[in-house]
């Protein structure tokens, strides 16, 4: 059970990073800057890394936070 849950968590992390990398490279390939004055799009490594970072940031913004109920908060306050 733990292994399948761990694998699922990795998929949720790796898939958006790979998609972001592909999008970053596609942006370099189709729209990129030929003159070299554009810092992100003039180098395929930088645009791919930037796309991977954006994929990670977007995917991490949709993660669910643990549900903390009001009762558990009240119990923790009573323990203090």
Protein Blocks (a to p, Z undefined) as FASTA:
>chain_A
ZZmmmmmmmmmmmmmmmmmmmmmmmmmmmmmcfklpamklmpmklmmmmmmmmmmmmmmm
mpccddddfklmmmmmmmZZ
